[in-house]
Amino acid sequence: MITGIGIDLVECDRFLDWSAFKKQRIFTKKELEYADNDNANSEKHLANFWAAREAFLKALGTGFGDDIAFSDVSVVHNDAGRPELLIAGGAKAALKEIAGADAHVHLSITDQADYCAAMVVIEK
């Protein structure tokens, strides 16, 4: 059963002006390394990661706040290169409350020219 759907659209250039400090505050070390390995598309990767976080929070029906930190939601890639969400901390607790301990989170990311988008479906 689907318990939540979220989508987010981000303008990629928005991340060009972000300082290293701000990026380190929001993105995980693995996400920053992944983006840095593709310098030509670094901001596009960060925009995708941001869109994925936002789509997840929309699917949950919450936002970042006291209970959910930026680092609680991150994008990782499985062995085949497919992006997946890694949920921890307050986000994991909220997911468990909404969809149960066996919840499954589906993530799709896409980008085109100046925009990146992500869609998340939460299933229990």
N, C-alpha and C positions, 0 to 999 in steps of 0.2 A: 504494500500500500504506500502511495506517495504521501509524505507528510509536509513537504515543502519544495517550492521551486523558486529559484532566484536567478536574475540575469543582471549583468552590468556592462556598460559601454564606457570606454576610457579613451581620451585623446592621448596618443603616445608622447607627443612633444611636451606634455605637462611634466614629465620626469627629467627633462634635459636640465632644468635649472635647480633641481634638488641637490642640496649639499650632501657630501659623503656622510656627515653626521645624521642627517635626516633619513637617508637610505638605510644606514646601519640600525637606526631606531625602529624602522618598520619591517625591513626584510631580514630574513635569516642569512647566516653566513653561506649556506648552500645555495640559496637563491641568488645572492650577490655574485658568488663564484660562477654559477651557471650563466648569468647575464654577462659577466666580464669575459667569459670564454668566447663570446660572440660580440666583439666590440662594435661591429657595424649595426647590430640590432639590440644593443644593451638596454636602451630605454624601452624598446618594444617588449622585451622580456619582462622588465619591471612592471610595465603597464598591464601585461597579461596576468602577472602574479597579483597585482592590486585588484584587477577586475575579478579574479577568482575569489579573493577574500570577500569582496563586497557582495558577490553573487551568493556566496555561502551564508553570509550574515542575513541577506534578504530571504533566503530559503528558511533560515532559522526563525526569522521574524524579530531579530534583535539587531543590535549594532555594537560597535566597540564601546567599551565603558569600563566601569569598575570591575565587572566580572569577566570580561573578555578583552585580552590584550592583543596587540598586533601580532606578537610572536605565537599566539595560540593557534593561528591558522597559517599554514604555509604550503607552498607547492613543491612537490618532489616529483621525480620522474622514475618510473619503474624500469626494469631491465630492457624493455622494448622501447623506452623513450616516451611512453605515454604519461602525460601529467596526471597527478593524483593529489588530493588534499591530505595533508598531515594535520590532524586535529588534536590539540592538547589542552591542558589547563581548563579554564572556565568555558571555553568553546566546547570541549569534550563533555563537560558536565551538562551544558545546555542541550547539546545534541542528544545525550542519554535521556534527559528529562522529556524532550519533545518526541523522540523517535525510538527510544529504548536502547539497550546495550548492544543489540545486534543490528543497529542502523547501518545502512550502506549509503555512501555519498558518491554520486556520479558527477564528474566534472568534464566539461567540454570548453576548450579555449580556441579562439580564432582571432586572426588579425588581417587587416586589409589596409594598405597605404598608411593613413594617419590614425587609424582606430584599432583598438583591441576590445574584444568582448569575451565574456565567460558566462556559462550557464551551469547552474548546480541543481541537481535533483536529489532530495533526501528521501530515502525509501526505508520502510521498516517491514 
